[in-house]
Every structure is written in structure tokens, then in C-alpha cells.
């Protein structure tokens, strides 16, 4: 079990980024956590689940949907704590 916190920068608000991350997480199943916009124009995601599923969603966050332009993804590993199904907050 692994949990990471991501801060995604670039053109990531107003382009369907959160919805696409939720869709990808739902498609993969068995992931917990959330994705949300932050006031600074970035997106925060907390992803918790099996290592390979977390790794896949982190890789997805490096590019996002077609209209997004991701410039950086800061990743911080955390102790697993998320228990709710993956959602938009």
C-alpha cells in the first residue's frame, strides 16, 4: 500500500484535469483519495492504493487531458491514510 501527494502545476485548471484524473482512477479501481484545485492555480491530488495503480495514476497526472499543459509535478510520499473512494473535492 502506498500514498502520495501531488502538486501539479501548469495549465491544469479549467481544462477538465480533475475530471480526467477521476475518470482514470475510477477506470483502474481500488484507489482512494482525491483531486482538487488550489487557489494558486495548481491541482493537488492524494492517491492511495496498490503501488502499481498509484504509479499509473501519477504517470497520468504528468500529462492529464489533451487541453492541459503540465509543467511540473511535485511528489511527496506519505503514510497511507486515505479511506474514501477517489473523488473530486
C-alpha positions as MATLAB code, in Angstrom:
seq = 'XXXXXXXXXXXXXXXXXXXXXXXXXXXXXXXXXXXXXXXXXXXXXXXXXXXXXXXXXXXXXXXXXXXXXXXXXXXXXXXXXXXXXXXXX';
ca = [
       0.000    0.000    0.000;
       1.320    3.415   -0.996;
       0.119    7.004   -0.696;
       1.460   10.082   -2.442;
       0.569   13.756   -2.508;
       0.993   15.558   -5.827;
       1.050   19.266   -6.623;
       0.547   19.646  -10.361;
       1.485   22.954  -11.987;
       0.873   24.405  -15.435;
      -2.361   24.905  -17.329;
      -4.320   22.455  -15.173;
      -7.439   24.374  -14.114;
     -10.408   24.905  -16.427;
      -9.296   22.151  -18.821;
     -11.036   19.092  -17.321;
      -7.949   17.957  -15.423;
      -9.729   16.899  -12.218;
     -12.485   15.075  -14.106;
      -9.977   13.201  -16.246;
      -7.953   12.146  -13.179;
     -11.174   10.945  -11.514;
     -12.160    9.025  -14.665;
      -8.749    7.351  -14.843;
      -8.804    6.470  -11.124;
     -12.330    5.046  -11.442;
     -11.365    3.047  -14.529;
      -8.454    1.492  -12.650;
     -10.493    0.833   -9.494;
      -9.383    0.287   -5.906;
      -7.802    3.719   -5.476;
      -8.629    6.087   -2.641;
      -8.026    9.796   -2.232;
      -8.978   12.981   -4.032;
      -8.082   15.629   -6.573;
      -8.828   19.340   -6.088;
      -7.993   22.795   -7.385;
      -5.837   25.021   -5.195;
      -6.088   28.838   -5.090;
      -2.607   29.232   -6.622;
      -3.835   27.745   -9.918;
      -2.333   24.324   -9.222;
      -4.044   20.978   -8.642;
      -3.479   18.793   -5.591;
      -4.026   15.033   -5.680;
      -3.721   12.477   -2.890;
      -3.596    8.946   -4.231;
      -3.639    5.824   -2.079;
      -3.653    2.203   -3.220;
      -1.547   -0.625   -4.561;
       1.889    0.509   -5.747;
       1.321   -0.180   -9.463;
      -2.061    1.567   -9.536;
      -0.662    4.614   -7.732;
       2.312    4.692  -10.115;
      -0.016    4.561  -13.145;
      -2.176    7.458  -11.922;
       0.926    9.522  -11.066;
       2.174    8.974  -14.631;
      -1.243   10.021  -15.961;
      -1.000   13.257  -13.917;
       2.233   14.133  -15.732;
       0.220   14.859  -18.901;
      -3.513   14.900  -17.996;
      -6.219   15.509  -20.623;
      -5.495   16.877  -24.124;
      -6.051   20.573  -23.259;
      -3.847   20.514  -20.144;
      -0.220   21.619  -20.192;
       1.577   20.162  -17.180;
       4.815   21.983  -16.384;
       5.733   20.146  -13.165;
       4.543   17.519  -10.708;
       5.886   17.658   -7.151;
       5.562   14.274   -5.450;
       5.663   13.612   -1.714;
       5.278   10.119   -0.256;
       3.024    9.870    2.788;
       1.870    7.211    5.212;
      -1.342    5.625    3.858;
      -4.346    7.352    5.432;
      -6.984    7.953    2.746;
     -10.016    5.709    3.166;
     -12.708    7.283    0.971;
     -13.109    6.220   -2.682;
     -11.269    8.503   -5.119;
     -13.224   11.720   -5.642;
     -13.095   15.383   -6.638;
     -13.010   17.754   -3.664;
];
